[in-house]
Amino acid sequence: MNTMTSPEEPDLSYSTAMSELDSILEALEGDDLDVDDLADKVGRAAHLIDHCRSEERRVGKECRSRWSPYH
């Protein structure tokens, strides 16, 4: 089953993505992970990490913009 969605995922919050990453990590650390799901879980994790990094960059840029002495 492929759980990847569009790269944008505008409705995916940072906290939801982090929670899903935690769940994936638990599954990867467990003994009951189906090998057939491994590639999907790793791919989804990579997507979620990219999403979180993008959100962190966006928020950092917004904060710098708002708190800049030249704003």
Salt bridges, closest charged atoms under 4 A:
GLU9 OE2 - ARG44 NH1 3.02
GLU9 OE2 - HIS47 NE2 2.39
GLU20 OE2 - ARG44 NE 2.79
GLU55 OE1 - ARG58 NH2 2.92
GLU62 OE1 - ARG58 NH1 3.37
GLU62 OE2 - ARG66 NH2 3.17
